[in-house]
Amino acid sequence: MTQEKPIWHNFNVVVLAGGVGGAKLADGVARLVAPERLTIVVNTGDDFEHLGLKICPDLDTVMYTLAGVANPETGWGRAQESWRVMTEVAHLGGPDWFRLGDLDLATHLVRTHLLRQGERLTAVTRHLCQKFNISPAILPMSDQSAPTMIETDDAVLSFQDWFVAQRWQPSVRRVRLPEDVRASGAVARALELADLVLLAPSNPFVSIDPILNVYPVREMIMDIPRAVVAVTPIIGGQAVKGPAAKMMQELGMPVTATAVAAYYGDLIDGFVYDTRDEHTVTELPVAGLATDTWMKDVPDRIRLAQEVLDFAARLATE
Amino acid sequence: MTQEKPIWHNFNVVVLAGGVGGAKLADGVARLVAPERLTIVVNTGDDFEHLGLKICPDLDTVMYTLAGVANPETGWGRAQESWRVMTEVAHLGGPDWFRLGDLDLATHLVRTHLLRQGERLTAVTRHLCQKFNISPAILPMSDQSAPTMIETDDAVLSFQDWFVAQRWQPSVRRVRLPEDVRASGAVARALELADLVLLAPSNPFVSIDPILNVYPVREMIMDIPRAVVAVTPIIGGQAVKGPAAKMMQELGMPVTATAVAAYYGDLIDGFVYDTRDEHTVTELPVAGLATDTWMKDVPDRIRLAQEVLDFAARLATE
């Protein structure tokens, strides 16, 4: 009983991921690709300081998802969470607009502790991943601070102010990404060795763009000799979760999978979209794959990851 | 049925307090003296940053004690405490030598949040006291950082490193207090208006001295026209709790109530010692009062506070 090895079995894979959707695809890929061949580069543009603690929402979502301790209902935070600290913070008149569970708080406390001791975010994330028994490398896109700012009609807001405190309601005029942010050595090395790069089904503007904006991530991905494949965050003309569709509208784009592919432009070699959107997909600028991209459970994640990897590997070896 | 008003009923009272013993006497005094006439000035020499949070152990002990939410068994922290965050911090390889309960953490998070917003520790403490429904003013001795350092035979340790991490075992050669620390305006105003100043039964070297060291606290207390009374932290030749007796030995002093009175010297006008120590009390340099100073419950606190106030008021009006 031998199983044929997939053509990507000895490929190095890099996944660029933001929050929930990115974490799910990354988890599917992590269940298929050998850990030493997989690197997940995560958006840190949403990171912020709150109550004295350094909070990295996307890193935590990816980490909790791969560790199998993510809260399946909320999409953020931990399963079996409790709220004793936050309830008391509210009693004491502290801010409770950003919900921090008791277990989740432990992550922020340990991260903040290690950062204060002079460790870099990359090393801190490696430490936490070890404690969560996560084998593939999860890397912050940079060890530098790289805050994403949201320009609305009325104000320029920090990402969490817009996203959580104002529930992404203020209309977005422009996303402002910082200049002069550099990738860590670990990110640059992973991209140098990458055979396949997957852009996860995360928000293109506030999850994937912030990673591409880190120098020289975009430049290195343009140079990848093999395949770069993006997975649509739009399913049935809507975002599965979060503001992607609303932002596309506000930024003057049609809310379609095709528009996402066009947005990534010549960065990508292939685009995976949902069968629900087949009727809208016209003039795709790159090779396309239509499939069911909605990840409702772990088997969905694995199946989608398998199809995306197969598709990317075919493009890479054509 | 009229009750005669005590002679101190219109006196302004300032209590200098450190941790547990100081908090208990302060609580007794707070149950007798009108809130607008009482100020409790608390040692902040033990304050430190931990896991990114600003922690003020003595302020919290006084605050929790007066709010009636202190843990009666440990002497620090809150009653009905839980440990979900700290357990997870330990799982994640974070430091757990300083025990932070879930409810207690909320205090540190809110304090850190307000300090980061630019508020002074005095204002932050007032905010917390309002939330805990505490009426008398609890003031940090200074809004500046004033870390107490412990010089041992081998090293100079931060206070919490010596006190908690090393369980006050390394022998103390000298207590190092910082220079150029200034009292807040609120502390100076309270001392200016003070009729009675009480030095609570706290450790003279690491609780009371750090307050006296803040300019111009000692100078203003020397000038108080009425009475300054200290309550012994030594009962039956021993410290009720903590390192006071051990430190007296290491600093070359006899471990007696008399030695504490002599140590305070001409700063005080009266000294309250325990009846258990009457046989050792000889040549007291100031007026003395022997009584049961052990505060096992709230009625003990009130009785002792009453006796100390009566004694101080008699000295003040003699």
Interface residues (C-beta under 8 A of the other chain):
Chain A: E49 H50 L51 G52 L53 K54 S82 R84 V85 M86 E88 V89 H91 L92 G93 G94 P95 D102 L103 L105 A106 T107 L109 V110 T112 H113 L115 R116 H127 L128 K131
Chain B: E49 H50 L51 G52 L53 K54 S82 R84 V85 M86 E88 V89 H91 L92 G93 G94 P95 D102 L103 L105 A106 T107 L109 V110 T112 H113 R116 H127 L128 K131
